[in-house]
């Protein structure tokens, strides 16, 4: 299992899990987060540091979309 790990100014946040078959989708999400938010990378779920907040990719995308509409 894979996760997307975002390294933001607010701390680390993980998204997922993604199946190994969904690595391309996870990488696409990494590219989006890195371009629009902060650096991110695909890691194995076991590599997510203990205590890391797990977020929702859907909520992240919807929040970004809402901000774009207001701009």
C-alpha positions in Angstrom: 0.0 0.0 0.0 1.1 3.5 -0.8 0.5 7.0 0.6 1.1 10.5 -0.6 3.1 12.4 2.0 2.8 16.2 2.0 5.5 18.2 3.8 3.8 21.5 4.5 4.5 24.5 6.7 1.8 23.1 9.0 3.5 19.7 9.3 3.2 16.5 7.5 0.0 15.1 6.2 -0.6 11.7 4.5 -3.2 10.9 1.9 -4.4 7.4 0.9 -3.9 4.6 1.0 -3.4 3.8 -2.6 -3.0 0.3 -4.0 0.2 -0.4 -5.8 -1.9 -0.5 -9.0 -2.8 3.1 -8.3 0.8 4.4 -8.2 0.2 6.6 -11.2 -2.8 8.2 -9.6 -0.8 8.8 -6.4 2.0 10.3 -8.5 -0.5 12.6 -10.2 -1.7 13.8 -6.8 1.9 14.4 -5.7 2.5 16.5 -8.8 -0.7 18.5 -8.1 0.2 19.0 -4.4 3.8 20.0 -5.2 2.7 22.5 -7.8 -0.2 24.0 -5.8 0.5 23.5 -2.1 3.9 22.2 -0.9 6.4 19.4 -1.7 4.9 15.9 -1.6 6.1 12.4 -2.5 4.8 8.8 -2.8 5.9 6.5 0.0 4.9 3.1 1.3 2.3 3.3 4.1 4.8 1.9 6.5 7.1 4.9 5.9 4.5 7.4 7.1 5.8 8.7 10.4 3.9 7.8 13.4 1.5 10.5 14.5 1.2 12.0 11.0 -2.3 13.4 10.3 -4.2 11.5 7.6 -6.1 13.8 5.3 -8.7 13.4 2.6 -7.6 13.8 -1.0 -11.2 14.6 -2.0 -11.4 17.4 0.6 -8.1 18.8 -0.5 -9.2 19.0 -4.1 -12.6 20.4 -3.3 -11.0 23.1 -1.1 -8.6 24.0 -3.8 -11.4 24.1 -6.4 -13.5 26.4 -4.1 -10.6 28.8 -3.7 -10.1 29.0 -7.5 -13.7 29.8 -8.0 -13.5 32.7 -5.6 -10.4 34.1 -7.2 
